[in-house]
Amino acid sequence: MQKPKLCQLILAFAIAGTVVPAHALTQDELVAKLQAAGYAEVRDVKSTAEGITAKAMKNGKPVRLVIDSSGQVKEQH
């Protein structure tokens, strides 16, 4: 599988606790979903061995997010 398609597939699962069809979620949509979940200044979204990672702010504090293939969002302070 090509990296861009893999990234799209992983992004498709990257909503906290919800599985979405692969074609339904773009990077912009992922950012919008994270913002709706209370994260601000979402940036540096990358596909890594851990899953999708991003940096954001929540409650005025910086957090590193890891979104795994099942869509679970984990915060790392």
N, CA, C and O atoms as a GROMACS GRO file, in nm:
protein
  308
    1MET      N    1   0.084  -0.117   0.000
    1MET     CA    2   0.000   0.000   0.000
    1MET      C    3   0.089   0.124   0.000
    1MET      O    4   0.187   0.130   0.074
    2GLN      N    5   0.055   0.220  -0.082
    2GLN     CA    6   0.134   0.342  -0.089
    2GLN      C    7   0.115   0.425   0.037
    2GLN      O    8   0.009   0.421   0.100
    3LYS      N    9   0.218   0.500   0.074
    3LYS     CA   10   0.214   0.578   0.198
    3LYS      C   11   0.097   0.677   0.202
    3LYS      O   12   0.031   0.685   0.306
    4PRO      N   13   0.068   0.753   0.095
    4PRO     CA   14  -0.045   0.845   0.102
    4PRO      C   15  -0.178   0.772   0.128
    4PRO      O   16  -0.262   0.822   0.203
    5LYS      N   17  -0.197   0.657   0.066
    5LYS     CA   18  -0.321   0.583   0.088
    5LYS      C   19  -0.325   0.527   0.229
    5LYS      O   20  -0.431   0.524   0.291
    6LEU      N   21  -0.211   0.483   0.282
    6LEU     CA   22  -0.205   0.434   0.419
    6LEU      C   23  -0.238   0.547   0.515
    6LEU      O   24  -0.312   0.528   0.611
    7CYS      N   25  -0.183   0.663   0.489
    7CYS     CA   26  -0.209   0.779   0.575
    7CYS      C   27  -0.358   0.812   0.573
    7CYS      O   28  -0.416   0.841   0.678
    8GLN      N   29  -0.420   0.809   0.458
    8GLN     CA   30  -0.563   0.836   0.448
    8GLN      C   31  -0.643   0.731   0.524
    8GLN      O   32  -0.741   0.764   0.591
    9LEU      N   33  -0.602   0.606   0.515
    9LEU     CA   34  -0.671   0.500   0.586
    9LEU      C   35  -0.660   0.519   0.736
    9LEU      O   36  -0.758   0.506   0.809
   10ILE      N   37  -0.540   0.550   0.783
   10ILE     CA   38  -0.521   0.572   0.927
   10ILE      C   39  -0.601   0.693   0.972
   10ILE      O   40  -0.665   0.690   1.077
   11LEU      N   41  -0.598   0.799   0.894
   11LEU     CA   42  -0.675   0.918   0.928
   11LEU      C   43  -0.824   0.887   0.936
   11LEU      O   44  -0.897   0.947   1.014
   12ALA      N   45  -0.868   0.792   0.855
   12ALA     CA   46  -1.009   0.756   0.856
   12ALA      C   47  -1.053   0.700   0.991
   12ALA      O   48  -1.170   0.712   1.028
   13PHE      N   49  -0.961   0.641   1.062
   13PHE     CA   50  -0.994   0.584   1.193
   13PHE      C   51  -0.962   0.679   1.308
   13PHE      O   52  -0.977   0.643   1.425
   14ALA      N   53  -0.918   0.798   1.275
   14ALA     CA   54  -0.861   0.886   1.377
   14ALA      C   55  -0.963   0.982   1.439
   14ALA      O   56  -0.939   1.103   1.445
   15ILE      N   57  -1.073   0.930   1.483
   15ILE     CA   58  -1.167   1.009   1.561
   15ILE      C   59  -1.177   0.936   1.695
   15ILE      O   60  -1.187   0.814   1.698
   16ALA      N   61  -1.175   1.006   1.801
   16ALA     CA   62  -1.176   0.943   1.933
   16ALA      C   63  -1.291   0.845   1.948
   16ALA      O   64  -1.408   0.885   1.958
   17GLY      N   65  -1.257   0.717   1.949
   17GLY     CA   66  -1.354   0.612   1.977
   17GLY      C   67  -1.451   0.580   1.866
   17GLY      O   68  -1.542   0.499   1.887
   18THR      N   69  -1.437   0.639   1.749
   18THR     CA   70  -1.533   0.616   1.642
   18THR      C   71  -1.462   0.568   1.517
   18THR      O   72  -1.358   0.622   1.480
   19VAL      N   73  -1.518   0.467   1.452
   19VAL     CA   74  -1.462   0.419   1.326
   19VAL      C   75  -1.542   0.482   1.212
   19VAL      O   76  -1.665   0.483   1.215
   20VAL      N   77  -1.471   0.533   1.113
   20VAL     CA   78  -1.531   0.601   1.000
   20VAL      C   79  -1.482   0.533   0.873
   20VAL      O   80  -1.367   0.490   0.868
   21PRO      N   81  -1.565   0.523   0.770
   21PRO     CA   82  -1.518   0.465   0.644
   21PRO      C   83  -1.393   0.536   0.594
   21PRO      O   84  -1.380   0.657   0.610
   22ALA      N   85  -1.302   0.461   0.533
   22ALA     CA   86  -1.171   0.514   0.493
   22ALA      C   87  -1.181   0.638   0.404
   22ALA      O   88  -1.098   0.727   0.415
   23HIS      N   89  -1.279   0.644   0.320
   23HIS     CA   90  -1.289   0.756   0.227
   23HIS      C   91  -1.351   0.879   0.292
   23HIS      O   92  -1.362   0.984   0.227
   24ALA      N   93  -1.393   0.870   0.417
   24ALA     CA   94  -1.473   0.977   0.477
   24ALA      C   95  -1.393   1.081   0.554
   24ALA      O   96  -1.450   1.184   0.590
   25LEU      N   97  -1.265   1.060   0.582
   25LEU     CA   98  -1.194   1.153   0.669
   25LEU      C   99  -1.063   1.199   0.607
   25LEU      O  100  -0.974   1.118   0.580
   26THR      N  101  -1.053   1.329   0.584
   26THR     CA  102  -0.929   1.388   0.535
   26THR      C  103  -0.852   1.445   0.654
   26THR      O  104  -0.903   1.446   0.766
   27GLN      N  105  -0.731   1.492   0.630
   27GLN     CA  106  -0.654   1.553   0.737
   27GLN      C  107  -0.727   1.674   0.793
   27GLN      O  108  -0.730   1.694   0.915
   28ASP      N  109  -0.787   1.755   0.706
   28ASP     CA  110  -0.862   1.872   0.753
   28ASP      C  111  -0.980   1.830   0.839
   28ASP      O  112  -1.010   1.895   0.939
   29GLU      N  113  -1.046   1.721   0.802
   29GLU     CA  114  -1.158   1.671   0.882
   29GLU      C  115  -1.110   1.618   1.017
   29GLU      O  116  -1.178   1.636   1.118
   30LEU      N  117  -0.994   1.553   1.018
   30LEU     CA  118  -0.936   1.505   1.144
   30LEU      C  119  -0.911   1.623   1.237
   30LEU      O  120  -0.946   1.618   1.355
   31VAL      N  121  -0.850   1.728   1.185
   31VAL     CA  122  -0.823   1.848   1.265
   31VAL      C  123  -0.955   1.904   1.318
   31VAL      O  124  -0.963   1.942   1.435
   32ALA      N  125  -1.056   1.910   1.234
   32ALA     CA  126  -1.187   1.962   1.277
   32ALA      C  127  -1.246   1.876   1.388
   32ALA      O  128  -1.303   1.929   1.484
   33LYS      N  129  -1.234   1.745   1.377
   33LYS     CA  130  -1.286   1.654   1.481
   33LYS      C  131  -1.210   1.672   1.612
   33LYS      O  132  -1.270   1.673   1.719
   34LEU      N  133  -1.078   1.686   1.604
   34LEU     CA  134  -0.999   1.708   1.725
   34LEU      C  135  -1.036   1.842   1.789
   34LEU      O  136  -1.045   1.852   1.911
   35GLN      N  137  -1.058   1.943   1.707
   35GLN     CA  138  -1.099   2.074   1.759
   35GLN      C  139  -1.236   2.063   1.826
   35GLN      O  140  -1.259   2.124   1.930
   36ALA      N  141  -1.326   1.986   1.768
   36ALA     CA  142  -1.457   1.965   1.827
   36ALA      C  143  -1.448   1.892   1.960
   36ALA      O  144  -1.535   1.905   2.046
   37ALA      N  145  -1.341   1.813   1.977
   37ALA     CA  146  -1.319   1.740   2.102
   37ALA      C  147  -1.246   1.825   2.206
   37ALA      O  148  -1.212   1.775   2.314
   38GLY      N  149  -1.222   1.952   2.176
   38GLY     CA  150  -1.164   2.042   2.273
   38GLY      C  151  -1.017   2.075   2.253
   38GLY      O  152  -0.957   2.144   2.336
   39TYR      N  153  -0.958   2.027   2.145
   39TYR     CA  154  -0.818   2.057   2.117
   39TYR      C  155  -0.809   2.181   2.030
   39TYR      O  156  -0.890   2.200   1.939
   40ALA      N  157  -0.712   2.266   2.059
   40ALA     CA  158  -0.690   2.389   1.982
   40ALA      C  159  -0.550   2.385   1.921
   40ALA      O  160  -0.465   2.306   1.964
   41GLU      N  161  -0.528   2.469   1.822
   41GLU     CA  162  -0.397   2.483   1.759
   41GLU      C  163  -0.340   2.347   1.716
   41GLU      O  164  -0.222   2.320   1.736
   42VAL      N  165  -0.423   2.262   1.656
   42VAL     CA  166  -0.378   2.131   1.610
   42VAL      C  167  -0.282   2.152   1.494
   42VAL      O  168  -0.312   2.221   1.397
   43ARG      N  169  -0.163   2.089   1.505
   43ARG     CA  170  -0.060   2.109   1.402
   43ARG      C  171   0.030   1.986   1.398
   43ARG      O  172   0.017   1.894   1.479
   44ASP      N  173   0.121   1.986   1.304
   44ASP     CA  174   0.221   1.880   1.289
   44ASP      C  175   0.159   1.741   1.286
   44ASP      O  176   0.207   1.649   1.353
   45VAL      N  177   0.053   1.725   1.208
   45VAL     CA  178  -0.013   1.595   1.194
   45VAL      C  179   0.075   1.507   1.105
   45VAL      O  180   0.105   1.543   0.991
   46LYS      N  181   0.117   1.392   1.159
   46LYS     CA  182   0.208   1.303   1.086
   46LYS      C  183   0.169   1.158   1.106
   46LYS      O  184   0.114   1.121   1.210
   47SER      N  185   0.198   1.078   1.007
   47SER     CA  186   0.182   0.933   1.018
   47SER      C  187   0.313   0.875   1.069
   47SER      O  188   0.418   0.898   1.010
   48THR      N  189   0.306   0.800   1.179
   48THR     CA  190   0.426   0.740   1.237
   48THR      C  191   0.399   0.592   1.266
   48THR      O  192   0.289   0.543   1.242
   49ALA      N  193   0.498   0.524   1.318
   49ALA     CA  194   0.481   0.384   1.356
   49ALA      C  195   0.379   0.369   1.469
   49ALA      O  196   0.315   0.265   1.482
   50GLU      N  197   0.365   0.473   1.552
   50GLU     CA  198   0.269   0.472   1.663
   50GLU      C  199   0.125   0.487   1.615
   50GLU      O  200   0.031   0.443   1.682
   51GLY      N  201   0.109   0.550   1.501
   51GLY     CA  202  -0.022   0.589   1.449
   51GLY      C  203  -0.009   0.730   1.396
   51GLY      O  204   0.098   0.770   1.351
   52ILE      N  205  -0.116   0.804   1.401
   52ILE     CA  206  -0.111   0.944   1.361
   52ILE      C  207  -0.074   1.025   1.485
   52ILE      O  208  -0.134   1.007   1.591
   53THR      N  209   0.023   1.114   1.472
   53THR     CA  210   0.060   1.200   1.584
   53THR      C  211   0.030   1.344   1.547
   53THR      O  212   0.029   1.381   1.429
   54ALA      N  213   0.005   1.424   1.648
   54ALA     CA  214  -0.020   1.567   1.628
   54ALA      C  215   0.016   1.639   1.756
   54ALA      O  216   0.024   1.579   1.863
   55LYS      N  217   0.038   1.767   1.743
   55LYS     CA  218   0.058   1.854   1.858
   55LYS      C  219  -0.063   1.945   1.867
   55LYS      O  220  -0.120   1.984   1.765
   56ALA      N  221  -0.103   1.978   1.989
   56ALA     CA  222  -0.220   2.063   2.009
   56ALA      C  223  -0.213   2.127   2.147
   56ALA      O  224  -0.121   2.103   2.224
   57MET      N  225  -0.313   2.208   2.175
   57MET     CA  226  -0.329   2.269   2.307
   57MET      C  227  -0.465   2.224   2.360
   57MET      O  228  -0.562   2.215   2.284
   58LYS      N  229  -0.471   2.196   2.490
   58LYS     CA  230  -0.598   2.166   2.554
   58LYS      C  231  -0.594   2.226   2.693
   58LYS      O  232  -0.501   2.204   2.770
   59ASN      N  233  -0.697   2.303   2.724
   59ASN     CA  234  -0.704   2.373   2.852
   59ASN      C  235  -0.580   2.457   2.878
   59ASN      O  236  -0.532   2.465   2.991
   60GLY      N  237  -0.528   2.519   2.772
   60GLY     CA  238  -0.413   2.606   2.784
   60GLY      C  239  -0.279   2.537   2.798
   60GLY      O  240  -0.177   2.602   2.819
   61LYS      N  241  -0.277   2.404   2.787
   61LYS     CA  242  -0.153   2.329   2.802
   61LYS      C  243  -0.120   2.254   2.674
   61LYS      O  244  -0.210   2.202   2.608
   62PRO      N  245   0.009   2.248   2.638
   62PRO     CA  246   0.048   2.173   2.517
   62PRO      C  247   0.035   2.022   2.541
   62PRO      O  248   0.070   1.972   2.647
   63VAL      N  249  -0.015   1.953   2.440
   63VAL     CA  250  -0.024   1.807   2.445
   63VAL      C  251   0.024   1.749   2.313
   63VAL      O  252   0.015   1.813   2.208
   64ARG      N  253   0.073   1.628   2.320
   64ARG     CA  254   0.107   1.551   2.200
   64ARG      C  255   0.000   1.444   2.191
   64ARG      O  256  -0.027   1.374   2.288
   65LEU      N  257  -0.061   1.432   2.075
   65LEU     CA  258  -0.168   1.336   2.055
   65LEU      C  259  -0.117   1.219   1.972
   65LEU      O  260  -0.040   1.237   1.877
   66VAL      N  261  -0.161   1.100   2.008
   66VAL     CA  262  -0.137   0.981   1.928
   66VAL      C  263  -0.272   0.919   1.901
   66VAL      O  264  -0.345   0.883   1.994
   67ILE      N  265  -0.306   0.905   1.774
   67ILE     CA  266  -0.433   0.844   1.734
   67ILE      C  267  -0.399   0.709   1.674
   67ILE      O  268  -0.335   0.702   1.569
   68ASP      N  269  -0.443   0.602   1.739
   68ASP     CA  270  -0.407   0.469   1.689
   68ASP      C  271  -0.503   0.425   1.580
   68ASP      O  272  -0.598   0.496   1.546
   69SER      N  273  -0.479   0.308   1.524
   69SER     CA  274  -0.557   0.260   1.410
   69SER      C  275  -0.702   0.231   1.446
   69SER      O  276  -0.786   0.220   1.356
   70SER      N  277  -0.733   0.218   1.575
   70SER     CA  278  -0.872   0.196   1.614
   70SER      C  279  -0.945   0.327   1.641
   70SER      O  280  -1.064   0.328   1.672
   71GLY      N  281  -0.872   0.438   1.629
   71GLY     CA  282  -0.934   0.569   1.648
   71GLY      C  283  -0.922   0.625   1.788
   71GLY      O  284  -0.976   0.732   1.816
   72GLN      N  285  -0.852   0.556   1.876
   72GLN     CA  286  -0.834   0.605   2.012
   72GLN      C  287  -0.735   0.721   2.014
   72GLN      O  288  -0.627   0.712   1.956
   73VAL      N  289  -0.773   0.828   2.079
   73VAL     CA  290  -0.685   0.944   2.093
   73VAL      C  291  -0.624   0.940   2.232
   73VAL      O  292  -0.694   0.935   2.332
   74LYS      N  293  -0.492   0.941   2.236
   74LYS     CA  294  -0.421   0.941   2.364
   74LYS      C  295  -0.338   1.068   2.374
   74LYS      O  296  -0.272   1.108   2.278
   75GLU      N  297  -0.344   1.130   2.491
   75GLU     CA  298  -0.266   1.250   2.515
   75GLU      C  299  -0.135   1.213   2.584
   75GLU      O  300  -0.132   1.129   2.674
   76GLN      N  301  -0.029   1.278   2.540
   76GLN     CA  302   0.101   1.266   2.605
   76GLN      C  303   0.146   1.406   2.638
   76GLN      O  304   0.170   1.486   2.548
   77HIS      N  305   0.158   1.438   2.765
   77HIS     CA  306   0.191   1.574   2.810
   77HIS      C  307   0.339   1.598   2.806
   77HIS      O  308   0.385   1.707   2.841
   0.00000   0.00000   0.00000
